[in-house]
């Protein structure tokens, strides 16, 4: 996962396909000096918001179908702190809504306060197309249900999520399987912000 913050690029986690396997390291690339350094902190969607980086969920390695290998933990690190360290964000009570464990949960920040997350992969049900909002002031996740299924993006993982002007944009990704291969998706969808109580991600463009 990669995010840009204050002119620097932050790279977190991944799989090196070698002896180290799944990674939980954070590295920083400074384009002004062309240097890459490791930040001494350890702890899988990644999003910058203010001076903080937020990380949610991910795949822990092993079998893709093993539900115990998928994570629903939520962490942040404040890069402005004298000694940055990861801290876990926990539900305030057992009834608080929380995104299920998943990999490839695309996230983006909005209004210097909210973390928006969409889709991903859960081996129990496959690809997902649920939309979540995390309020960094109230420390609560809220699921935003679609008011219509007609224009809601198909379930997907590996997609792009960003805020452009006053719209949340979802593009591409992979959804379903055909002839033993994942099916690439080329549709573009947007949702006008702020999100109403119920909302629809409206299809804007479908590429050939």
N, CA, C and O of each residue as an XYZ file, in Angstrom:
832
protein
N       0.839     -1.180      0.000
C       0.000      0.000      0.000
C       0.884      1.243      0.000
O       1.892      1.291      0.705
N       0.510      2.243     -0.786
C       1.314      3.452     -0.931
C       0.436      4.678     -0.718
O      -0.705      4.715     -1.180
N       0.969      5.691     -0.013
C       0.248      6.943      0.188
C       1.241      8.096      0.198
O       2.388      7.939      0.615
N       0.780      9.272     -0.271
C       1.611     10.476     -0.272
C       1.171     11.405      0.842
O      -0.026     11.608      1.045
N       2.132     11.974      1.570
C       1.830     12.881      2.667
C       2.960     13.880      2.797
O       4.116     13.501      2.982
N       2.622     15.172      2.699
C       3.596     16.257      2.876
C       4.812     16.105      1.960
O       5.947     16.344      2.374
N       4.560     15.708      0.719
C       5.641     15.638     -0.250
C       6.488     14.383     -0.198
O       7.450     14.260     -0.956
N       6.155     13.452      0.674
C       6.894     12.203      0.777
C       5.954     11.029      0.502
O       4.742     11.126      0.690
N       6.543      9.918      0.053
C       5.765      8.725     -0.243
C       6.015      7.656      0.824
O       7.156      7.372      1.189
N       4.910      7.071      1.313
C       4.987      6.064      2.371
C       4.533      4.722      1.808
O       3.446      4.610      1.239
N       5.380      3.703      1.974
C       5.116      2.356      1.490
C       4.974      1.423      2.687
O       5.874      1.321      3.521
N       3.831      0.744      2.760
C       3.582     -0.129      3.907
C       3.227     -1.529      3.444
O       2.409     -1.709      2.542
N       3.857     -2.529      4.076
C       3.473     -3.925      3.917
C       3.722     -4.484      2.533
O       4.523     -3.948      1.767
N       3.021     -5.578      2.217
C       3.156     -6.260      0.944
C       3.729     -7.645      1.099
O       3.867     -8.151      2.213
N       4.064     -8.262     -0.027
C       4.623     -9.614     -0.051
C       5.841     -9.594     -0.952
O       5.719     -9.306     -2.143
N       7.019     -9.893     -0.411
C       8.238     -9.837     -1.226
C       8.464    -11.118     -2.028
O       9.434    -11.216     -2.779
N       7.557    -12.119     -1.868
C       7.621    -13.386     -2.604
C       8.949    -14.108     -2.386
O       9.359    -14.943     -3.192
N       9.607    -13.772     -1.290
C      10.890    -14.394     -0.982
C      10.905    -14.954      0.417
O       9.881    -15.435      0.903
N      12.056    -14.902      1.078
C      12.189    -15.496      2.398
C      11.395    -14.773      3.467
O      10.970    -15.384      4.447
N      11.189    -13.463      3.288
C      10.510    -12.709      4.337
C       9.000    -12.849      4.294
O       8.338    -12.615      5.306
N       8.434    -13.225      3.152
C       6.987    -13.415      3.056
C       6.226    -12.114      3.222
O       6.582    -11.100      2.620
N       5.160    -12.139      4.052
C       4.329    -10.967      4.265
C       5.073     -9.926      5.105
O       5.713    -10.266      6.100
N       4.987     -8.673      4.701
C       5.723     -7.594      5.362
C       4.795     -6.685      6.145
O       3.636     -6.504      5.772
N       5.302     -6.110      7.234
C       4.562     -5.080      7.978
C       5.469     -3.897      8.289
O       5.329     -3.249      9.326
N       6.397     -3.626      7.381
C       7.326     -2.513      7.555
C       6.800     -1.264      6.852
O       6.014     -1.346      5.909
N       7.248     -0.118      7.329
C       6.880      1.167      6.743
C       8.153      1.857      6.257
O       9.081      2.081      7.034
N       8.192      2.191      4.967
C       9.336      2.874      4.379
C       8.894      4.226      3.828
O       7.745      4.403      3.424
N       9.827      5.173      3.818
C       9.527      6.531      3.373
C      10.472      6.916      2.244
O      11.691      6.802      2.372
N       9.888      7.380      1.123
C      10.696      7.851      0.000
C      10.578      9.370     -0.102
O       9.475      9.910     -0.189
N      11.728     10.056     -0.092
C      11.777     11.511     -0.209
C      12.251     11.856     -1.618
O      13.437     11.700     -1.910
N      11.347     12.330     -2.516
C      11.759     12.608     -3.888
C      12.726     13.781     -4.007
O      13.431     13.896     -5.010
N      12.772     14.657     -2.995
C      13.692     15.796     -3.061
C      15.144     15.369     -2.911
O      16.052     16.036     -3.407
N      15.358     14.240     -2.217
C      16.727     13.729     -2.020
C      16.934     12.353     -2.645
O      18.036     11.806     -2.614
N      15.842     11.789     -3.223
C      15.894     10.452     -3.835
C      16.392      9.401     -2.841
O      17.192      8.534     -3.191
N      15.912      9.489     -1.603
C      16.328      8.530     -0.575
C      15.128      7.733     -0.066
O      14.017      8.254      0.031
N      15.369      6.469      0.256
C      14.354      5.588      0.810
C      14.840      5.105      2.170
O      15.913      4.509      2.268
N      14.067      5.356      3.214
C      14.464      4.958      4.564
C      13.335      4.181      5.219
O      12.161      4.398      4.919
N      13.700      3.274      6.114
C      12.725      2.504      6.883
C      12.409      3.236      8.175
O      13.298      3.771      8.838
N      11.123      3.251      8.523
C      10.692      3.806      9.799
C      10.626      2.665     10.797
O      10.015      1.634     10.515
N      11.234      2.828     11.944
C      11.325      1.740     12.923
C      10.002      1.589     13.664
O       9.855      2.021     14.808
N       9.050      0.968     12.987
C       7.769      0.639     13.600
C       7.180     -0.520     12.804
O       7.370     -0.610     11.591
N       6.478     -1.388     13.481
C       5.919     -2.520     12.769
C       4.461     -2.727     13.134
O       4.059     -2.513     14.277
N       3.859     -3.047     12.385
C       2.571     -3.588     12.651
C       2.037     -4.042     11.391
O       0.920     -4.557     11.345
N      -3.528     -2.716      6.060
C      -2.885     -3.313      4.958
C      -3.524     -2.575      3.852
O      -2.727     -2.467      2.920
N      -5.073     -1.830      3.517
C      -5.379     -0.529      2.971
C      -4.668      0.566      3.780
O      -4.581      0.491      5.005
N      -4.173      1.562      3.085
C      -3.392      2.632      3.703
C      -3.915      3.962      3.217
O      -4.141      4.137      2.020
N      -4.115      4.927      4.144
C      -4.598      6.245      3.727
C      -3.994      7.322      4.623
O      -3.945      7.147      5.841
N      -3.526      8.447      4.037
C      -3.044      9.568      4.844
C      -4.195     10.512      5.169
O      -5.078     10.735      4.341
N      -4.179     11.058      6.368
C      -5.187     12.033      6.778
C      -4.538     12.961      7.792
O      -4.195     12.531      8.893
N      -4.365     14.233      7.432
C      -3.634     15.137      8.306
C      -2.195     14.683      8.422
O      -1.524     14.491      7.408
N      -1.711     14.510      9.636
C      -0.351     14.013      9.860
C      -0.338     12.521     10.169
O       0.694     11.965     10.545
N      -1.495     11.875     10.006
C      -1.604     10.466     10.366
C      -1.718      9.564      9.141
O      -2.196      9.981      8.086
N      -1.270      8.326      9.301
C      -1.519      7.259      8.350
C      -2.421      6.225      9.016
O      -2.175      5.817     10.151
N      -3.464      5.803      8.308
C      -4.394      4.798      8.818
C      -4.254      3.515      7.986
O      -4.146      3.567      6.761
N      -4.257      2.375      8.667
C      -4.112      1.073      8.027
C      -5.229      0.159      8.512
O      -5.479      0.050      9.712
N      -5.906     -0.502      7.557
C      -6.992     -1.419      7.935
C      -6.814     -2.771      7.256
O      -6.451     -2.865      6.084
N      -7.087     -3.829      8.049
C      -7.253     -5.178      7.528
C      -6.081     -5.730      6.765
O      -4.935     -5.352      7.009
N      -6.366     -6.635      5.829
C      -5.351     -7.226      4.987
C      -5.331     -8.740      5.063
O      -6.050     -9.359      5.847
N      -4.486     -9.314      4.224
C      -4.281    -10.763      4.179
C      -2.961    -11.076      4.853
O      -1.950    -10.428      4.582
N      -2.967    -12.064      5.724
C      -1.806    -12.366      6.552
C      -0.920    -13.457      5.983
O       0.006    -13.911      6.655
N      -1.186    -13.888      4.756
C      -0.402    -14.962      4.159
C      -1.067    -16.316      4.375
O      -2.030    -16.427      5.134
N      -0.548    -17.349      3.702
C      -1.140    -18.675      3.801
C      -2.161    -18.894      2.708
O      -2.022    -18.361      1.607
N      -3.195    -19.682      3.005
C      -4.226    -19.994      2.026
C      -5.172    -18.817      1.845
O      -5.592    -18.190      2.817
N      -5.505    -18.522      0.584
C      -6.445    -17.438      0.307
C      -7.847    -17.754      0.817
O      -8.653    -16.846      1.021
N      -8.139    -19.031      1.022
C      -9.477    -19.432      1.448
C      -9.582    -19.614      2.964
O     -10.664    -19.913      3.468
N      -8.497    -19.441      3.689
C      -8.493    -19.589      5.141
C      -8.967    -18.276      5.773
O      -8.256    -17.271      5.728
N     -10.172    -18.286      6.364
C     -10.762    -17.059      6.889
C      -9.949    -16.487      8.052
O     -10.042    -15.294      8.339
N      -9.154    -17.323      8.724
C      -8.351    -16.840      9.848
C      -7.159    -16.016      9.383
O      -6.490    -15.381     10.198
N      -6.884    -16.018      8.074
C      -5.748    -15.277      7.536
C      -6.132    -13.867      7.067
O      -5.332    -13.172      6.441
N      -7.371    -13.455      7.379
C      -7.827    -12.117      7.003
C      -8.062    -11.289      8.257
O      -8.557    -11.791      9.267
N      -7.702    -10.022      8.176
C      -7.627     -9.172      9.364
C      -8.689     -8.074      9.317
O      -9.034     -7.581      8.243
N      -9.209     -7.693     10.496
C     -10.106     -6.539     10.570
C      -9.608     -5.504     11.575
O     -10.375     -4.668     12.054
N      -8.311     -5.572     11.889
C      -7.762     -4.601     12.826
C      -7.496     -3.258     12.124
O      -7.263     -3.200     10.917
N      -7.540     -2.200     12.914
C      -7.445     -0.833     12.394
C      -6.393     -0.090     13.215
O      -6.498     -0.012     14.439
N      -5.376      0.458     12.538
C      -4.263      1.121     13.206
C      -4.043      2.519     12.630
O      -4.469      2.830     11.518
N      -3.370      3.344     13.416
C      -2.899      4.616     12.884
C      -1.537      4.926     13.487
O      -1.168      4.400     14.537
N      -0.796      5.794     12.798
C       0.464      6.308     13.312
C       0.501      7.797     13.010
O       0.185      8.217     11.897
N       0.888      8.598     14.001
C       1.001     10.044     13.830
C       2.451     10.363     13.493
O       3.333     10.246     14.343
N       2.691     10.764     12.256
C       4.057     11.007     11.802
C       4.637     12.298     12.346
O       5.834     12.550     12.210
N       3.786     13.128     12.968
C       4.278     14.364     13.563
C       4.767     14.152     14.988
O       5.345     15.061     15.584
N       4.547     12.973     15.538
C       4.986     12.686     16.907
C       6.511     12.589     16.962
O       7.164     12.243     15.978
N       7.052     12.898     18.122
C       8.502     12.829     18.289
C       9.018     11.409     18.063
O      10.092     11.209     17.497
N       8.237     10.430     18.514
C       8.601      9.017     18.312
C       7.362      8.295     17.773
O       6.600      7.721     18.550
N       7.151      8.318     16.444
C       5.946      7.704     15.872
C       5.829      6.225     16.225
O       6.804      5.477     16.149
N       4.630      5.819     16.609
C       4.382      4.413     16.892
C       2.959      4.062     16.509
O       2.053      4.892     16.592
N       2.773      2.811     16.083
C       1.448      2.359     15.700
C       0.554      2.216     16.939
O       0.992      1.747     17.990
N      -0.708      2.632     16.787
C      -1.702      2.452     17.835
C      -2.940      1.826     17.217
O      -3.365      2.208     16.126
N      -3.520      0.854     17.930
C      -4.703      0.182     17.399
C      -5.967      0.921     17.829
O      -6.092      1.342     18.979
N      -6.902      1.074     16.890
C      -8.206      1.667     17.161
C      -9.207      0.540     17.350
O      -9.333     -0.334     16.492
N      -9.922      0.558     18.476
C     -10.826     -0.537     18.832
C     -12.265     -0.040     18.909
O     -12.496      1.144     19.152
N     -13.238     -0.933     18.704
C     -14.643     -0.532     18.878
C     -14.888     -0.074     20.308
O     -14.319     -0.619     21.253
N     -15.736      0.927     20.455
C     -16.043      1.434     21.796
C     -17.024      0.526     22.533
O     -17.107      0.574     23.760
N     -17.763     -0.297     21.799
C     -18.663     -1.271     22.423
C     -18.917     -2.386     21.429
O     -18.583     -2.262     20.251
N     -19.517     -3.490     21.905
C     -19.707     -4.672     21.076
C     -20.729     -4.448     19.973
O     -20.736     -5.186     18.988
N     -21.588     -3.454     20.111
C     -22.622     -3.204     19.114
C     -22.170     -2.250     18.013
O     -22.905     -2.018     17.053
N     -20.982     -1.702     18.144
C     -20.519     -0.735     17.160
C     -20.280     -1.405     15.809
O     -19.605     -2.433     15.748
N     -20.823     -0.841     14.719
C     -20.569     -1.409     13.391
C     -19.075     -1.395     13.075
O     -18.349     -0.489     13.485
N     -18.625     -2.423     12.335
C     -17.206     -2.553     12.016
C     -17.074     -3.336     10.714
O     -17.738     -4.361     10.556
N     -16.251     -2.894      9.788
C     -16.064     -3.657      8.548
C     -15.534     -5.056      8.844
O     -14.729     -5.241      9.757
N     -15.988     -6.041      8.068
C     -15.524     -7.406      8.273
C     -14.065     -7.539      7.844
O     -13.543     -6.710      7.099
N     -13.421     -8.594      8.326
C     -12.044     -8.872      7.930
C     -11.987     -9.059      6.419
O     -12.846     -9.719      5.833
N     -10.958     -8.469      5.787
C     -10.867     -8.526      4.329
C      -9.484     -8.110      3.868
O      -8.705     -7.540      4.631
N      -9.191     -8.399      2.623
C      -8.009     -7.870      1.970
C      -8.459     -6.887      0.886
O      -9.631     -6.865      0.509
N      -7.529     -6.084      0.392
C      -7.796     -5.178     -0.729
C      -8.964     -4.230     -0.483
O      -9.754     -3.958     -1.386
N      -9.067     -3.729      0.747
C     -10.068     -2.728      1.114
C      -9.514     -1.372      0.678
O      -8.606     -0.847      1.322
N     -10.045     -0.795     -0.403
C      -9.532      0.489     -0.880
C     -10.005      1.608      0.040
O     -11.183      1.661      0.393
N      -9.095      2.506      0.435
C      -9.446      3.601      1.335
C      -8.917      4.921      0.797
O      -7.933      4.964      0.057
N      -9.596      6.001      1.187
C      -9.146      7.346      0.881
C      -9.618      8.274      1.984
O     -10.524      7.923      2.740
N      -9.021      9.450      2.089
C      -9.409     10.417      3.106
C     -10.264     11.513      2.522
O     -10.216     11.782      1.321
N     -11.058     12.155      3.389
C     -11.941     13.245      2.943
C     -12.126     14.261      4.064
O     -12.365     13.896      5.215
N     -12.012     15.538      3.713
C     -12.337     16.643      4.615
C     -11.462     16.654      5.870
O     -11.880     17.185      6.899
N     -10.257     16.081      5.809
C      -9.326     16.041      6.933
C      -9.915     15.411      8.187
O      -9.422     15.625      9.294
N     -10.982     14.626      7.999
C     -11.641     14.028      9.168
C     -12.091     12.588      8.936
O     -12.087     11.776      9.861
N     -12.478     12.275      7.709
C     -13.113     10.991      7.448
C     -12.217     10.061      6.631
O     -11.496     10.496      5.733
N     -12.281      8.771      6.967
C     -11.672      7.714      6.169
C     -12.808      6.993      5.456
O     -13.729      6.495      6.102
N     -12.749      6.934      4.132
C     -13.759      6.255      3.333
C     -13.171      4.953      2.804
O     -12.046      4.942      2.306
N     -13.912      3.865      2.906
C     -13.430      2.569      2.445
C     -14.483      1.848      1.633
O     -15.673      1.922      1.938
N     -14.038      1.141      0.586
C     -14.994      0.457     -0.297
C     -14.429     -0.878     -0.774
O     -13.258     -0.983     -1.138
N     -15.307     -1.912     -0.761
C     -14.997     -3.182     -1.400
C     -13.933     -4.009     -0.714
O     -13.699     -3.874      0.487
N     -13.283     -4.875     -1.496
C     -12.275     -5.783     -0.988
C     -12.671     -7.232     -1.196
O     -13.597     -7.538     -1.948
N     -11.958     -8.120     -0.519
C     -12.196     -9.556     -0.675
C     -12.307    -10.230      0.683
O     -11.439    -10.073      1.542
N     -13.394    -10.989      0.866
C     -13.643    -11.794      2.055
C     -13.877    -13.220      1.573
O     -14.822    -13.447      0.818
N     -13.050    -14.204      1.979
C     -13.186    -15.556      1.434
C     -14.525    -16.214      1.744
O     -14.892    -17.188      1.087
N     -15.253    -15.711      2.718
C     -16.552    -16.293      3.047
C     -17.611    -15.962      2.002
O     -18.514    -16.761      1.755
N     -17.502    -14.779      1.384
C     -18.519    -14.350      0.410
C     -17.917    -13.934     -0.928
O     -18.650    -13.717     -1.893
N     -16.595    -13.820     -0.999
C     -15.960    -13.376     -2.232
C     -15.744    -11.872     -2.253
O     -15.478    -11.260     -1.218
N     -15.861    -11.273     -3.447
C     -15.652     -9.836     -3.589
C     -16.768     -9.061     -2.879
O     -17.893     -9.544     -2.745
N     -16.427     -7.851     -2.429
C     -17.360     -7.024     -1.667
C     -17.602     -5.694     -2.387
O     -16.771     -5.246     -3.177
N     -18.754     -5.068     -2.102
C     -19.017     -3.725     -2.628
C     -19.710     -2.848     -1.588
O     -20.565     -2.026     -1.916
N     -19.319     -3.044     -0.320
C     -19.889     -2.227      0.748
C     -19.057     -0.949      0.929
O     -17.853     -0.938      0.677
N     -19.718      0.110      1.365
C     -19.091      1.420      1.559
C     -19.126      1.786      3.038
O     -20.178      1.724      3.676
N     -17.962      2.169      3.584
C     -17.840      2.499      5.000
C     -17.203      3.878      5.174
O     -16.388      4.312      4.360
N     -17.593      4.554      6.254
C     -17.021      5.850      6.611
C     -16.575      5.788      8.068
O     -17.344      5.397      8.947
N     -15.314      6.181      8.316
C     -14.806      6.246      9.685
C     -14.601      7.704     10.051
O     -13.921      8.444      9.339
N     -15.199      8.117     11.177
C     -15.078      9.482     11.683
C     -13.948      9.509     12.705
O     -14.060      8.892     13.764
N     -12.866     10.211     12.405
C     -11.704     10.219     13.297
C     -11.938     11.029     14.561
O     -11.127     10.971     15.485
N     -13.040     11.792     14.623
C     -13.352     12.540     15.842
C     -14.249     11.747     16.788
O     -14.061     11.795     18.004
N     -15.221     11.018     16.241
C     -16.105     10.211     17.087
C     -15.616      8.780     17.236
O     -16.101      8.035     18.088
N     -14.639      8.393     16.391
C     -14.052      7.044     16.426
C     -15.094      5.963     16.150
O     -15.127      4.931     16.821
N     -15.943      6.214     15.154
C     -16.977      5.248     14.788
C     -16.951      4.977     13.290
O     -16.785      5.887     12.477
N     -17.121      3.683     12.941
C     -17.372      3.286     11.565
C     -18.878      3.325     11.304
O     -19.666      2.968     12.180
N     -19.280      3.751     10.116
C     -20.674      3.722      9.700
C     -20.753      3.140      8.296
O     -20.058      3.604      7.391
N     -21.588      2.134      8.109
C     -21.792      1.613      6.761
C     -22.847      2.446      6.057
O     -23.894      2.743      6.631
N     -22.573      2.826      4.811
C     -23.507      3.629      4.026
C     -24.197      2.693      3.037
O     -23.596      2.314      2.032
N     -25.448      2.314      3.302
C     -26.126      1.378      2.404
C     -26.522      2.057      1.103
O     -26.850      3.244      1.091
N     -26.493      1.308      0.013
C     -26.897      1.849     -1.283
C     -28.413      1.978     -1.331
O     -29.134      1.085     -0.887
N     -28.891      3.096     -1.872
C     -30.333      3.293     -1.997
C     -30.887      2.557     -3.197
O     -32.100      2.390     -3.320
N     -30.006      2.114     -4.087
C     -30.418      1.357     -5.260
C     -29.275      0.439     -5.663
O     -28.106      0.804     -5.538
N     -29.610     -0.749     -6.144
C     -28.566     -1.666     -6.597
C     -28.269     -1.500     -8.076
O     -27.317     -2.091     -8.586
N     -29.078     -0.694     -8.777
C     -28.945     -0.579    -10.228
C     -27.589     -0.024    -10.641
O     -26.957     -0.548    -11.558
N     -27.141      1.030     -9.972
C     -25.899      1.685    -10.365
C     -24.772      1.475     -9.362
O     -23.702      2.067     -9.507
N     -24.993      0.649     -8.355
C     -23.943      0.380     -7.380
C     -22.825     -0.423     -8.052
O     -23.109     -1.370     -8.785
N     -21.568     -0.064     -7.816
C     -20.477     -0.819     -8.433
C     -20.555     -2.302     -8.086
O     -20.928     -2.672     -6.973
N     -20.203     -3.135     -9.044
C     -20.153     -4.570     -8.798
C     -19.109     -4.864     -7.727
O     -18.140     -4.114     -7.604
N     -19.276     -5.931     -6.949
C     -18.262     -6.299     -5.957
C     -16.897     -6.422     -6.622
O     -16.779     -6.917     -7.743
N     -15.843     -5.951     -5.896
C     -14.520     -5.915     -6.519
C     -13.407     -5.805     -5.487
O     -13.625     -5.441     -4.331
N     -12.214     -6.132     -5.948
C     -10.993     -5.909     -5.172
C      -9.932     -5.388     -6.147
O     -10.083     -5.519     -7.362
N      -8.864     -4.799     -5.612
C      -7.807     -4.280     -6.465
C      -8.200     -3.032     -7.224
O      -7.582     -2.711     -8.239
N      -9.212     -2.319     -6.758
C      -9.708     -1.124     -7.432
C      -9.054      0.135     -6.865
O      -8.338      0.088     -5.864
N      -9.318      1.255     -7.527
C      -8.829      2.552     -7.076
C      -9.984      3.333     -6.452
O     -11.119      3.279     -6.925
N      -9.667      4.066     -5.371
C     -10.660      4.884     -4.681
C     -10.036      6.233     -4.372
O      -8.949      6.298     -3.798
N     -10.718      7.318     -4.752
C     -10.175      8.648     -4.481
C     -11.307      9.654     -4.399
O     -12.422      9.406     -4.860
N     -10.993     10.800     -3.799
C     -11.931     11.923     -3.756
C     -11.449     12.971     -4.742
O     -10.310     13.433     -4.669
N     -12.340     13.348     -5.679
C     -12.037     14.401     -6.649
C     -13.095     15.480     -6.517
O     -14.276     15.237     -6.766
N     -12.660     16.694     -6.119
C     -13.576     17.795     -5.838
C     -14.614     17.322     -4.818
O     -14.254     17.049     -3.673
N     -15.889     17.216     -5.198
C     -16.908     16.805     -4.215
C     -17.458     15.417     -4.515
O     -18.617     15.128     -4.220
N     -16.632     14.560     -5.099
C     -17.114     13.228     -5.462
C     -16.143     12.144     -5.019
O     -14.926     12.308     -5.096
N     -16.704     11.034     -4.553
C     -15.929      9.827     -4.268
C     -15.948      8.975     -5.537
O     -17.018      8.653     -6.054
N     -14.779      8.613     -6.033
C     -14.666      7.922     -7.323
C     -14.110      6.518     -7.120
O     -13.120      6.324     -6.415
N     -14.761      5.545     -7.748
C     -14.306      4.158     -7.746
C     -14.027      3.755     -9.184
O     -14.857      3.972    -10.067
N     -12.847      3.163     -9.423
C     -12.529      2.738    -10.783
C     -11.834      1.374    -10.792
O     -10.970      1.086     -9.964
N     -12.238      0.558    -11.745
C     -11.513     -0.673    -12.050
C     -11.580     -1.739    -10.972
O     -12.531     -1.813    -10.194
N     -10.542     -2.560    -10.952
C     -10.469     -3.662    -10.019
C     -10.720     -4.998    -10.690
O     -10.760     -5.106    -11.916
N     -10.888     -6.004     -9.860
C     -11.162     -7.366    -10.323
C     -12.443     -7.846     -9.657
O     -12.676     -7.579     -8.478
N     -13.283     -8.564    -10.426
C     -14.541     -9.050     -9.870
C     -14.969    -10.357    -10.504
O     -15.201    -10.407    -11.712
N     -15.076    -11.408     -9.724
C     -15.495    -12.701    -10.241
C     -14.377    -13.420    -10.981
O     -13.256    -12.924    -11.093
N     -14.720    -14.613    -11.485
C     -13.746    -15.467    -12.164
C     -14.330    -15.991    -13.462
O     -15.524    -16.280    -13.550
N     -13.468    -16.112    -14.479
C     -13.872    -16.674    -15.765
C     -12.706    -17.474    -16.330
O     -11.600    -16.954    -16.481
N     -12.959    -18.734    -16.639
C     -11.921    -19.614    -17.181
C     -10.685    -19.656    -16.281
O      -9.551    -19.685    -16.758
N     -10.931    -19.660    -14.974
C      -9.836    -19.766    -14.022
C      -9.065    -18.484    -13.784
O      -8.036    -18.499    -13.108
N      -9.544    -17.372    -14.327
C      -8.859    -16.096    -14.141
C      -9.820    -15.051    -13.597
O     -11.014    -15.082    -13.893
N      -9.295    -14.125    -12.798
C     -10.131    -13.041    -12.295
C     -10.522    -12.125    -13.454
O      -9.768    -11.959    -14.413
N     -11.711    -11.536    -13.349
C     -12.256    -10.718    -14.426
C     -11.951     -9.245    -14.154
O     -12.385     -8.713    -13.131
N     -11.215     -8.572    -15.044
C     -10.937     -7.144    -14.837
C     -12.192     -6.307    -15.067
O     -12.967     -6.571    -15.987
N     -12.381     -5.306    -14.231
C     -13.520     -4.394    -14.345
C     -13.022     -3.027    -14.818
O     -12.007     -2.532    -14.328
N     -13.730     -2.422    -15.763
C     -13.292     -1.151    -16.343
C     -14.302     -0.025    -16.113
O     -14.233      1.015    -16.768
N     -15.224     -0.230    -15.199
C     -16.254      0.779    -14.972
C     -15.768      1.860    -14.003
O     -14.940      1.602    -13.129
N     -16.294      3.060    -14.174
C     -15.994      4.213    -13.327
C     -17.285      4.673    -12.671
O     -18.300      4.851    -13.345
N     -17.248      4.865    -11.358
C     -18.437      5.260    -10.608
C     -18.102      6.450     -9.711
O     -16.956      6.622     -9.296
N     -19.110      7.267     -9.416
C     -18.868      8.365     -8.493
C     -20.053      8.540     -7.557
O     -21.186      8.195     -7.893
N     -19.775      9.079     -6.385
C     -20.777      9.372     -5.367
C     -20.555     10.796     -4.890
O     -19.463     11.135     -4.435
N     -21.590     11.640     -4.991
C     -21.458     13.019     -4.549
C     -21.356     13.079     -3.030
O     -22.139     12.445     -2.324
N     -20.387     13.847     -2.530
C     -20.202     14.027     -1.095
C     -20.783     15.366     -0.655
O     -20.820     16.302     -1.453
N     -21.253     15.486      0.625
C     -21.210     14.433      1.653
C     -22.231     13.344      1.392
O     -23.231     13.563      0.709
N     -21.967     12.155      1.948
C     -22.844     11.012      1.738
C     -24.166     11.230      2.465
O     -24.151     11.568      3.649
N     -25.304     11.052      1.805
C     -26.575     11.047      2.524
C     -26.696      9.775      3.354
O     -25.801      8.929      3.341
N     -27.800      9.646      4.070
C     -27.989      8.466      4.913
C     -27.950      7.191      4.079
O     -27.332      6.202      4.474
N     -28.608      7.217      2.933
C     -28.474      6.130      1.973
C     -27.974      6.742      0.681
O     -28.295      7.886      0.360
N     -27.194      5.985     -0.051
C     -26.566      6.593     -1.216
C     -26.361      5.571     -2.317
O     -26.387      4.362     -2.088
N     -26.161      6.079     -3.493
C     -25.862      5.240     -4.643
C     -24.598      5.746     -5.286
O     -24.465      6.941     -5.552
N     -23.666      4.845     -5.539
C     -22.499      5.197     -6.343
C     -22.952      5.137     -7.795
O     -23.249      4.065     -8.322
N     -23.001      6.290     -8.427
C     -23.583      6.405     -9.757
C     -22.547      6.080    -10.826
O     -21.423      6.579    -10.786
N     -22.937      5.235    -11.788
C     -22.036      4.883    -12.860
C     -21.876      6.087    -13.794
O     -22.865      6.611    -14.307
N     -20.635      6.523    -14.012
C     -20.393      7.666    -14.865
C     -19.925      7.252    -16.240
O     -20.404      7.786    -17.240
N     -19.003      6.315    -16.313
C     -18.419      5.915    -17.587
C     -18.153      4.420    -17.552
O     -17.733      3.890    -16.523
N     -18.387      3.748    -18.637
C     -17.968      2.339    -18.764
C     -17.072      2.239    -19.987
O     -17.498      2.506    -21.111
N     -15.825      1.850    -19.751
C     -14.885      1.717    -20.852
C     -15.183      0.454    -21.654
O     -15.783     -0.481    -21.124
N     -14.776      0.409    -22.919
C     -15.015     -0.797    -23.725
C     -14.203     -1.977    -23.204
O     -14.279     -3.072    -23.759
